[in-house]
Amino acid sequence: MRQFSREQKQQALAEREAGLSLNEICQKYRISRKTFLKWKEEERLANLERVPKAEYDALWLQHQVLRQQYRELKENIAIATAQLEARRELLARLLPKGEEQ
């Protein structure tokens, strides 16, 4: 099995970011898609390790805030959808047949 340096792996990842297709990269480096995805995950984890704890904590807090906002938006959409459906049903009962829009 061929060994790749970290620089070679980063080069392949950079080429993907630059727009080269996954198939082209896999052919060029003679690797499988699974290997490329493994390299991508390794790089992601390496980048996480380089993030200072204070910055990581701030990002985590921001992530939690965004998740809460997302949950609230989903709830608001559910409520608005239910209200709209109730109004449609009420309108259908109040308007004579043929006048519904």
Disulfide bonds with the S-S distance in Angstrom:
none
